[in-house]
């Protein structure tokens, strides 16, 4: 399964409320970098990265738009929707190897 196929399944599962299924598409050694303001935080391993998604508010949705398929890298402008909070627009990059998500980079939308 290529990056685009994997990510389509990931978003489908996540947005349907099957967060555990979405996390199941992550490699054991996956890393996620989250940029907030001038700071960045890196989570390592499926327990930390997957935990970030599993602890998210029920009803978390990520809607990709303007997708760029770069082989094993999937880039998209994401709209993140959380019940009771303003939606966010993020630049996202996902790296996929052998059908598993190995890295995620979420940054404020800059375009």
N, CA, C and O atoms as CSV, one atom per row, in Angstrom:
chain,resi,resn,atom,element,x,y,z
A,1,UNK,N,N,0.856,-1.171,0.000
A,1,UNK,CA,C,0.000,0.000,0.000
A,1,UNK,C,C,0.902,1.234,0.000
A,1,UNK,O,O,1.815,1.326,0.820
A,2,UNK,N,N,0.658,2.186,-0.911
A,2,UNK,CA,C,1.460,3.404,-0.997
A,2,UNK,C,C,1.039,4.448,0.019
A,2,UNK,O,O,0.088,4.248,0.775
A,3,UNK,N,N,1.749,5.558,0.029
A,3,UNK,CA,C,1.487,6.620,1.000
A,3,UNK,C,C,0.057,7.140,0.883
A,3,UNK,O,O,-0.635,7.301,1.889
A,4,UNK,N,N,-0.380,7.401,-0.340
A,4,UNK,CA,C,-1.733,7.942,-0.514
A,4,UNK,C,C,-2.781,6.944,-0.061
A,4,UNK,O,O,-3.733,7.313,0.627
A,5,UNK,N,N,-2.616,5.681,-0.440
A,5,UNK,CA,C,-3.580,4.653,-0.022
A,5,UNK,C,C,-3.624,4.528,1.495
A,5,UNK,O,O,-4.700,4.482,2.090
A,6,UNK,N,N,-2.454,4.474,2.115
A,6,UNK,CA,C,-2.381,4.345,3.578
A,6,UNK,C,C,-3.043,5.535,4.255
A,6,UNK,O,O,-3.800,5.368,5.211
A,7,UNK,N,N,-2.761,6.737,3.761
A,7,UNK,CA,C,-3.309,7.931,4.394
A,7,UNK,C,C,-4.820,8.049,4.186
A,7,UNK,O,O,-5.525,8.532,5.072
A,8,UNK,N,N,-5.320,7.620,3.042
A,8,UNK,CA,C,-6.769,7.628,2.832
A,8,UNK,C,C,-7.457,6.712,3.843
A,8,UNK,O,O,-8.494,7.062,4.405
A,9,UNK,N,N,-6.870,5.537,4.068
A,9,UNK,CA,C,-7.433,4.611,5.062
A,9,UNK,C,C,-7.311,5.221,6.462
A,9,UNK,O,O,-8.256,5.148,7.247
A,10,UNK,N,N,-6.159,5.821,6.782
A,10,UNK,CA,C,-5.947,6.447,8.095
A,10,UNK,C,C,-7.036,7.485,8.371
A,10,UNK,O,O,-7.676,7.445,9.422
A,11,UNK,N,N,-7.249,8.416,7.433
A,11,UNK,CA,C,-8.248,9.475,7.645
A,11,UNK,C,C,-9.661,8.914,7.684
A,11,UNK,O,O,-10.498,9.394,8.449
A,12,UNK,N,N,-9.931,7.905,6.869
A,12,UNK,CA,C,-11.249,7.278,6.886
A,12,UNK,C,C,-11.539,6.666,8.259
A,12,UNK,O,O,-12.618,6.862,8.817
A,13,UNK,N,N,-10.565,5.921,8.800
A,13,UNK,CA,C,-10.740,5.307,10.122
A,13,UNK,C,C,-10.854,6.365,11.210
A,13,UNK,O,O,-11.760,6.309,12.041
A,14,UNK,N,N,-9.938,7.329,11.207
A,14,UNK,CA,C,-9.930,8.380,12.233
A,14,UNK,C,C,-11.251,9.149,12.223
A,14,UNK,O,O,-11.856,9.365,13.273
A,15,UNK,N,N,-11.690,9.557,11.046
A,15,UNK,CA,C,-12.896,10.378,10.944
A,15,UNK,C,C,-14.172,9.601,11.211
A,15,UNK,O,O,-15.210,10.198,11.496
A,16,UNK,N,N,-14.111,8.272,11.124
A,16,UNK,CA,C,-15.263,7.426,11.463
A,16,UNK,C,C,-15.289,7.094,12.957
A,16,UNK,O,O,-16.206,6.425,13.432
A,17,UNK,N,N,-14.283,7.563,13.689
A,17,UNK,CA,C,-14.225,7.308,15.131
A,17,UNK,C,C,-13.420,6.079,15.515
A,17,UNK,O,O,-13.336,5.750,16.698
A,18,UNK,N,N,-12.828,5.393,14.549
A,18,UNK,CA,C,-12.012,4.210,14.830
A,18,UNK,C,C,-10.550,4.633,15.011
A,18,UNK,O,O,-9.694,4.336,14.177
A,19,UNK,N,N,-10.291,5.325,16.106
A,19,UNK,CA,C,-8.948,5.844,16.367
A,19,UNK,C,C,-7.959,4.696,16.551
A,19,UNK,O,O,-6.820,4.785,16.092
A,20,UNK,N,N,-8.371,3.638,17.205
A,20,UNK,CA,C,-7.498,2.479,17.398
A,20,UNK,C,C,-7.090,1.879,16.053
A,20,UNK,O,O,-5.931,1.510,15.868
A,21,UNK,N,N,-8.021,1.780,15.126
A,21,UNK,CA,C,-7.708,1.279,13.796
A,21,UNK,C,C,-6.743,2.197,13.067
A,21,UNK,O,O,-5.837,1.725,12.380
A,22,UNK,N,N,-6.931,3.519,13.211
A,22,UNK,CA,C,-6.035,4.490,12.580
A,22,UNK,C,C,-4.629,4.367,13.161
A,22,UNK,O,O,-3.646,4.384,12.420
A,23,UNK,N,N,-4.533,4.246,14.465
A,23,UNK,CA,C,-3.230,4.098,15.127
A,23,UNK,C,C,-2.561,2.796,14.696
A,23,UNK,O,O,-1.333,2.719,14.652
A,24,UNK,N,N,-3.353,1.774,14.378
A,24,UNK,CA,C,-2.817,0.501,13.912
A,24,UNK,C,C,-2.040,0.613,12.606
A,24,UNK,O,O,-1.307,-0.307,12.244
A,25,UNK,N,N,-2.188,1.722,11.898
A,25,UNK,CA,C,-1.450,1.945,10.655
A,25,UNK,C,C,-0.085,2.586,10.912
A,25,UNK,O,O,0.650,2.881,9.970
A,26,UNK,N,N,0.253,2.801,12.176
A,26,UNK,CA,C,1.536,3.424,12.526
A,26,UNK,C,C,2.593,2.371,12.815
A,26,UNK,O,O,2.310,1.330,13.408
A,27,UNK,N,N,3.807,2.656,12.388
A,27,UNK,CA,C,4.960,1.816,12.685
A,27,UNK,C,C,5.269,1.918,14.180
A,27,UNK,O,O,4.996,2.947,14.799
A,28,UNK,N,N,5.830,0.870,14.755
A,28,UNK,CA,C,6.180,0.874,16.182
A,28,UNK,C,C,7.129,2.027,16.553
A,28,UNK,O,O,7.081,2.536,17.672
A,29,UNK,N,N,7.984,2.432,15.612
A,29,UNK,CA,C,8.982,3.473,15.889
A,29,UNK,C,C,8.601,4.820,15.277
A,29,UNK,O,O,9.461,5.671,15.050
A,30,UNK,N,N,7.327,5.005,15.016
A,30,UNK,CA,C,6.889,6.257,14.393
A,30,UNK,C,C,7.250,7.464,15.255
A,30,UNK,O,O,7.332,7.366,16.479
A,31,UNK,N,N,7.463,8.596,14.599
A,31,UNK,CA,C,7.756,9.850,15.296
A,31,UNK,C,C,6.785,10.917,14.811
A,31,UNK,O,O,6.393,10.930,13.645
A,32,UNK,N,N,6.401,11.811,15.718
A,32,UNK,CA,C,5.521,12.915,15.352
A,32,UNK,C,C,6.086,14.204,15.924
A,32,UNK,O,O,6.403,14.291,17.110
A,33,UNK,N,N,6.206,15.195,15.065
A,33,UNK,CA,C,6.683,16.517,15.468
A,33,UNK,C,C,5.513,17.484,15.338
A,33,UNK,O,O,4.885,17.588,14.285
A,34,UNK,N,N,5.236,18.187,16.430
A,34,UNK,CA,C,4.128,19.136,16.480
A,34,UNK,C,C,4.708,20.517,16.748
A,34,UNK,O,O,5.392,20.729,17.748
A,35,UNK,N,N,4.433,21.443,15.857
A,35,UNK,CA,C,4.920,22.815,15.988
A,35,UNK,C,C,3.806,23.687,16.561
A,35,UNK,O,O,2.688,23.700,16.044
A,36,UNK,N,N,4.114,24.405,17.617
A,36,UNK,CA,C,3.166,25.338,18.217
A,36,UNK,C,C,3.933,26.626,18.487
A,36,UNK,O,O,4.844,26.652,19.315
A,37,UNK,N,N,3.564,27.683,17.792
A,37,UNK,CA,C,4.297,28.940,17.944
A,37,UNK,C,C,5.738,28.740,17.527
A,37,UNK,O,O,6.019,28.200,16.457
A,38,UNK,N,N,6.664,29.189,18.394
A,38,UNK,CA,C,8.093,29.044,18.115
A,38,UNK,C,C,8.667,27.742,18.664
A,38,UNK,O,O,9.870,27.502,18.559
A,39,UNK,N,N,7.829,26.914,19.240
A,39,UNK,CA,C,8.292,25.667,19.850
A,39,UNK,C,C,7.860,24.457,19.029
A,39,UNK,O,O,6.920,24.522,18.237
A,40,UNK,N,N,8.560,23.373,19.238
A,40,UNK,CA,C,8.190,22.104,18.608
A,40,UNK,C,C,8.376,20.994,19.630
A,40,UNK,O,O,9.281,21.041,20.464
A,41,UNK,N,N,7.520,20.015,19.553
A,41,UNK,CA,C,7.614,18.856,20.442
A,41,UNK,C,C,7.665,17.608,19.576
A,41,UNK,O,O,6.917,17.489,18.605
A,42,UNK,N,N,8.538,16.687,19.924
A,42,UNK,CA,C,8.657,15.438,19.191
A,42,UNK,C,C,8.211,14.285,20.086
A,42,UNK,O,O,8.699,14.117,21.203
A,43,UNK,N,N,7.280,13.503,19.571
A,43,UNK,CA,C,6.828,12.293,20.256
A,43,UNK,C,C,7.444,11.112,19.521
A,43,UNK,O,O,7.506,11.109,18.292
A,44,UNK,N,N,7.897,10.118,20.260
A,44,UNK,CA,C,8.566,8.961,19.652
A,44,UNK,C,C,7.899,7.659,20.083
A,44,UNK,O,O,7.568,7.457,21.252
A,45,UNK,N,N,7.716,6.788,19.100
A,45,UNK,CA,C,7.136,5.474,19.366
A,45,UNK,C,C,5.624,5.505,19.260
A,45,UNK,O,O,4.983,6.526,19.509
A,46,UNK,N,N,5.074,4.371,18.886
A,46,UNK,CA,C,3.631,4.297,18.683
A,46,UNK,C,C,2.867,4.544,19.983
A,46,UNK,O,O,1.725,5.003,19.938
A,47,UNK,N,N,3.462,4.255,21.131
A,47,UNK,CA,C,2.758,4.523,22.393
A,47,UNK,C,C,2.544,6.012,22.596
A,47,UNK,O,O,1.448,6.428,22.973
A,48,UNK,N,N,3.565,6.826,22.354
A,48,UNK,CA,C,3.426,8.276,22.517
A,48,UNK,C,C,2.595,8.888,21.391
A,48,UNK,O,O,1.650,9.635,21.644
A,49,UNK,N,N,2.953,8.568,20.144
A,49,UNK,CA,C,2.254,9.153,18.998
A,49,UNK,C,C,0.808,8.663,18.959
A,49,UNK,O,O,-0.123,9.463,18.854
A,50,UNK,N,N,0.628,7.359,19.042
A,50,UNK,CA,C,-0.722,6.808,19.045
A,50,UNK,C,C,-1.530,7.304,20.224
A,50,UNK,O,O,-2.731,7.548,20.107
A,51,UNK,N,N,-0.865,7.453,21.368
A,51,UNK,CA,C,-1.536,7.965,22.559
A,51,UNK,C,C,-2.068,9.371,22.358
A,51,UNK,O,O,-3.126,9.715,22.885
A,52,UNK,N,N,-1.343,10.189,21.599
A,52,UNK,CA,C,-1.786,11.549,21.304
A,52,UNK,C,C,-3.138,11.500,20.592
A,52,UNK,O,O,-4.035,12.282,20.905
A,53,UNK,N,N,-3.281,10.588,19.641
A,53,UNK,CA,C,-4.542,10.452,18.921
A,53,UNK,C,C,-5.609,9.810,19.800
A,53,UNK,O,O,-6.767,10.227,19.770
A,54,UNK,N,N,-5.229,8.793,20.587
A,54,UNK,CA,C,-6.198,8.095,21.433
A,54,UNK,C,C,-6.737,8.979,22.546
A,54,UNK,O,O,-7.881,8.809,22.970
A,55,UNK,N,N,-5.928,9.926,23.027
A,55,UNK,CA,C,-6.366,10.831,24.093
A,55,UNK,C,C,-7.116,12.050,23.569
A,55,UNK,O,O,-7.664,12.825,24.353
A,56,UNK,N,N,-7.143,12.223,22.264
A,56,UNK,CA,C,-7.816,13.387,21.678
A,56,UNK,C,C,-9.305,13.355,22.004
A,56,UNK,O,O,-9.880,12.303,22.284
A,57,UNK,N,N,-9.900,14.519,21.961
A,57,UNK,CA,C,-11.340,14.612,22.215
A,57,UNK,C,C,-12.110,13.687,21.278
A,57,UNK,O,O,-11.781,13.551,20.100
A,58,UNK,N,N,-13.135,13.061,21.828
A,58,UNK,CA,C,-13.988,12.215,20.995
A,58,UNK,C,C,-14.588,13.102,19.906
A,58,UNK,O,O,-15.056,14.209,20.173
A,59,UNK,N,N,-14.564,12.603,18.698
A,59,UNK,CA,C,-15.084,13.390,17.587
A,59,UNK,C,C,-14.008,14.129,16.812
A,59,UNK,O,O,-14.324,14.901,15.906
A,60,UNK,N,N,-12.721,13.904,17.155
A,60,UNK,CA,C,-11.617,14.502,16.405
A,60,UNK,C,C,-11.713,14.082,14.945
A,60,UNK,O,O,-11.889,12.903,14.636
A,61,UNK,N,N,-11.598,15.049,14.060
A,61,UNK,CA,C,-11.599,14.759,12.630
A,61,UNK,C,C,-10.464,15.534,11.980
A,61,UNK,O,O,-10.165,16.665,12.364
A,62,UNK,N,N,-9.846,14.914,11.001
A,62,UNK,CA,C,-8.806,15.557,10.201
A,62,UNK,C,C,-9.218,15.404,8.746
A,62,UNK,O,O,-9.359,14.293,8.236
A,63,UNK,N,N,-9.408,16.533,8.094
A,63,UNK,CA,C,-9.881,16.525,6.714
A,63,UNK,C,C,-8.766,17.050,5.811
A,63,UNK,O,O,-8.428,18.232,5.870
A,64,UNK,N,N,-8.194,16.184,4.978
A,64,UNK,CA,C,-7.108,16.619,4.096
A,64,UNK,C,C,-7.641,17.345,2.858
A,64,UNK,O,O,-8.685,16.999,2.305
A,65,UNK,N,N,-6.900,18.340,2.456
A,65,UNK,CA,C,-7.189,19.061,1.222
A,65,UNK,C,C,-5.868,19.405,0.566
A,65,UNK,O,O,-4.834,19.402,1.235
A,66,UNK,N,N,-5.871,19.698,-0.708
A,66,UNK,CA,C,-4.651,20.027,-1.456
A,66,UNK,C,C,-3.547,19.013,-1.163
A,66,UNK,O,O,-2.473,19.361,-0.672
A,67,UNK,N,N,-3.838,17.760,-1.474
A,67,UNK,CA,C,-2.914,16.649,-1.219
A,67,UNK,C,C,-1.812,16.625,-2.274
A,67,UNK,O,O,-2.062,16.824,-3.463
A,68,UNK,N,N,-0.596,16.378,-1.813
A,68,UNK,CA,C,0.554,16.210,-2.697
A,68,UNK,C,C,1.173,14.846,-2.398
A,68,UNK,O,O,1.640,14.588,-1.288
A,69,UNK,N,N,1.165,13.982,-3.407
A,69,UNK,CA,C,1.731,12.644,-3.266
A,69,UNK,C,C,3.158,12.688,-3.793
A,69,UNK,O,O,3.378,12.887,-4.987
A,70,UNK,N,N,4.117,12.503,-2.909
A,70,UNK,CA,C,5.526,12.552,-3.267
A,70,UNK,C,C,6.176,11.187,-3.067
A,70,UNK,O,O,7.246,11.092,-2.466
A,71,UNK,N,N,5.543,10.140,-3.563
A,71,UNK,CA,C,6.076,8.790,-3.391
A,71,UNK,C,C,5.738,8.260,-2.018
A,71,UNK,O,O,4.582,7.941,-1.739
A,72,UNK,N,N,6.747,8.163,-1.147
A,72,UNK,CA,C,6.476,7.663,0.209
A,72,UNK,C,C,6.176,8.800,1.183
A,72,UNK,O,O,6.052,8.570,2.386
A,73,UNK,N,N,6.060,10.017,0.672
A,73,UNK,CA,C,5.686,11.168,1.497
A,73,UNK,C,C,4.358,11.718,1.003
A,73,UNK,O,O,4.150,11.912,-0.194
A,74,UNK,N,N,3.460,11.966,1.959
A,74,UNK,CA,C,2.129,12.480,1.677
A,74,UNK,C,C,2.024,13.822,2.375
A,74,UNK,O,O,2.143,13.898,3.598
A,75,UNK,N,N,1.806,14.874,1.616
A,75,UNK,CA,C,1.649,16.208,2.194
A,75,UNK,C,C,0.231,16.673,1.956
A,75,UNK,O,O,-0.360,16.385,0.915
A,76,UNK,N,N,-0.315,17.390,2.919
A,76,UNK,CA,C,-1.680,17.890,2.771
A,76,UNK,C,C,-1.893,19.096,3.669
A,76,UNK,O,O,-1.266,19.244,4.718
A,77,UNK,N,N,-2.791,19.942,3.222
A,77,UNK,CA,C,-3.318,20.977,4.097
A,77,UNK,C,C,-4.441,20.286,4.859
A,77,UNK,O,O,-5.360,19.735,4.253
A,78,UNK,N,N,-4.369,20.317,6.182
A,78,UNK,CA,C,-5.378,19.631,7.000
A,78,UNK,C,C,-6.255,20.631,7.722
A,78,UNK,O,O,-5.776,21.647,8.224
A,79,UNK,N,N,-7.534,20.338,7.769
A,79,UNK,CA,C,-8.425,21.045,8.666
A,79,UNK,C,C,-8.700,20.070,9.805
A,79,UNK,O,O,-9.187,18.962,9.583
A,80,UNK,N,N,-8.384,20.493,11.021
A,80,UNK,CA,C,-8.580,19.654,12.196
A,80,UNK,C,C,-9.807,20.176,12.945
A,80,UNK,O,O,-9.882,21.352,13.301
A,81,UNK,N,N,-10.746,19.294,13.171
A,81,UNK,CA,C,-11.993,19.657,13.833
A,81,UNK,C,C,-12.091,18.893,15.137
A,81,UNK,O,O,-12.002,17.665,15.173
A,82,UNK,N,N,-12.279,19.654,16.212
A,82,UNK,CA,C,-12.474,19.063,17.541
A,82,UNK,C,C,-13.741,19.663,18.127
A,82,UNK,O,O,-13.881,20.886,18.146
A,83,UNK,N,N,-14.661,18.846,18.601
A,83,UNK,CA,C,-15.892,19.382,19.184
A,83,UNK,C,C,-15.586,20.374,20.313
A,83,UNK,O,O,-14.755,20.109,21.182
A,84,UNK,N,N,-16.263,21.502,20.282
A,84,UNK,CA,C,-16.104,22.492,21.348
A,84,UNK,C,C,-14.879,23.371,21.215
A,84,UNK,O,O,-14.599,24.159,22.119
A,85,UNK,N,N,-14.134,23.268,20.121
A,85,UNK,CA,C,-12.927,24.082,19.930
A,85,UNK,C,C,-12.929,24.629,18.499
A,85,UNK,O,O,-13.507,24.025,17.595
A,86,UNK,N,N,-12.277,25.774,18.309
A,86,UNK,CA,C,-12.189,26.293,16.935
A,86,UNK,C,C,-11.407,25.321,16.044
A,86,UNK,O,O,-10.462,24.677,16.499
A,87,UNK,N,N,-11.805,25.223,14.783
A,87,UNK,CA,C,-11.070,24.357,13.866
A,87,UNK,C,C,-9.692,24.966,13.610
A,87,UNK,O,O,-9.492,26.171,13.758
A,88,UNK,N,N,-8.754,24.113,13.227
A,88,UNK,CA,C,-7.389,24.538,12.941
A,88,UNK,C,C,-7.036,24.145,11.516
A,88,UNK,O,O,-7.508,23.131,11.001
A,89,UNK,N,N,-6.215,24.948,10.898
A,89,UNK,CA,C,-5.714,24.654,9.556
A,89,UNK,C,C,-4.219,24.399,9.708
A,89,UNK,O,O,-3.486,25.273,10.169
A,90,UNK,N,N,-3.759,23.208,9.324
A,90,UNK,CA,C,-2.366,22.815,9.521
A,90,UNK,C,C,-1.716,22.367,8.217
A,90,UNK,O,O,-2.385,21.853,7.321
A,91,UNK,N,N,-0.410,22.566,8.124
A,91,UNK,CA,C,0.399,21.923,7.099
A,91,UNK,C,C,0.813,20.579,7.683
A,91,UNK,O,O,1.334,20.523,8.798
A,92,UNK,N,N,0.592,19.514,6.956
A,92,UNK,CA,C,0.914,18.178,7.470
A,92,UNK,C,C,1.750,17.408,6.460
A,92,UNK,O,O,1.560,17.501,5.248
A,93,UNK,N,N,2.680,16.647,7.010
A,93,UNK,CA,C,3.493,15.763,6.183
A,93,UNK,C,C,3.562,14.410,6.883
A,93,UNK,O,O,3.868,14.327,8.073
A,94,UNK,N,N,3.275,13.359,6.133
A,94,UNK,CA,C,3.299,11.995,6.645
A,94,UNK,C,C,4.256,11.195,5.778
A,94,UNK,O,O,4.217,11.289,4.551
A,95,UNK,N,N,5.102,10.420,6.405
A,95,UNK,CA,C,5.993,9.519,5.665
A,95,UNK,C,C,5.481,8.101,5.893
A,95,UNK,O,O,5.196,7.706,7.023
A,96,UNK,N,N,5.371,7.349,4.819
A,96,UNK,CA,C,4.836,5.989,4.879
A,96,UNK,C,C,5.843,5.036,4.254
A,96,UNK,O,O,6.323,5.259,3.142
A,97,UNK,N,N,6.154,3.975,4.984
A,97,UNK,CA,C,7.061,2.935,4.484
A,97,UNK,C,C,6.405,1.585,4.714
A,97,UNK,O,O,5.972,1.272,5.823
A,98,UNK,N,N,6.335,0.787,3.654
A,98,UNK,CA,C,5.740,-0.557,3.711
A,98,UNK,C,C,4.327,-0.531,4.309
A,98,UNK,O,O,3.955,-1.418,5.077
A,99,UNK,N,N,3.547,0.495,3.948
A,99,UNK,CA,C,2.163,0.575,4.398
A,99,UNK,C,C,1.973,1.040,5.827
A,99,UNK,O,O,0.854,1.009,6.338
A,100,UNK,N,N,3.049,1.473,6.493
A,100,UNK,CA,C,2.967,1.959,7.879
A,100,UNK,C,C,3.432,3.408,7.946
A,100,UNK,O,O,4.388,3.788,7.269
A,101,UNK,N,N,2.768,4.207,8.748
A,101,UNK,CA,C,3.144,5.602,8.944
A,101,UNK,C,C,4.369,5.633,9.849
A,101,UNK,O,O,4.318,5.146,10.979
A,102,UNK,N,N,5.472,6.203,9.361
A,102,UNK,CA,C,6.714,6.236,10.142
A,102,UNK,C,C,7.004,7.615,10.716
A,102,UNK,O,O,7.741,7.724,11.695
A,103,UNK,N,N,6.448,8.665,10.136
A,103,UNK,CA,C,6.633,9.989,10.730
A,103,UNK,C,C,5.496,10.914,10.340
A,103,UNK,O,O,4.906,10.799,9.266
A,104,UNK,N,N,5.207,11.839,11.254
A,104,UNK,CA,C,4.164,12.831,11.070
A,104,UNK,C,C,4.743,14.178,11.487
A,104,UNK,O,O,5.396,14.285,12.525
A,105,UNK,N,N,4.503,15.195,10.682
A,105,UNK,CA,C,4.932,16.550,11.022
A,105,UNK,C,C,3.712,17.460,10.863
A,105,UNK,O,O,3.168,17.592,9.766
A,106,UNK,N,N,3.288,18.082,11.959
A,106,UNK,CA,C,2.142,18.984,11.950
A,106,UNK,C,C,2.631,20.383,12.300
A,106,UNK,O,O,3.249,20.585,13.345
A,107,UNK,N,N,2.355,21.354,11.422
A,107,UNK,CA,C,2.806,22.717,11.631
A,107,UNK,C,C,1.679,23.678,11.272
A,107,UNK,O,O,0.795,23.339,10.486
A,108,UNK,N,N,1.712,24.883,11.850
A,108,UNK,CA,C,0.696,25.873,11.488
A,108,UNK,C,C,0.692,26.138,9.991
A,108,UNK,O,O,1.746,26.150,9.355
A,109,UNK,N,N,-0.466,26.345,9.441
A,109,UNK,CA,C,-0.623,26.624,8.023
A,109,UNK,C,C,0.047,27.957,7.717
A,109,UNK,O,O,-0.210,28.950,8.398
A,110,UNK,N,N,0.903,27.990,6.698
A,110,UNK,CA,C,1.685,29.197,6.431
A,110,UNK,C,C,1.420,29.807,5.061
A,110,UNK,O,O,2.027,30.827,4.734
A,111,UNK,N,N,0.570,29.247,4.275
A,111,UNK,CA,C,0.373,29.808,2.929
A,111,UNK,C,C,-0.715,30.818,2.875
A,111,UNK,O,O,-0.992,31.371,1.811
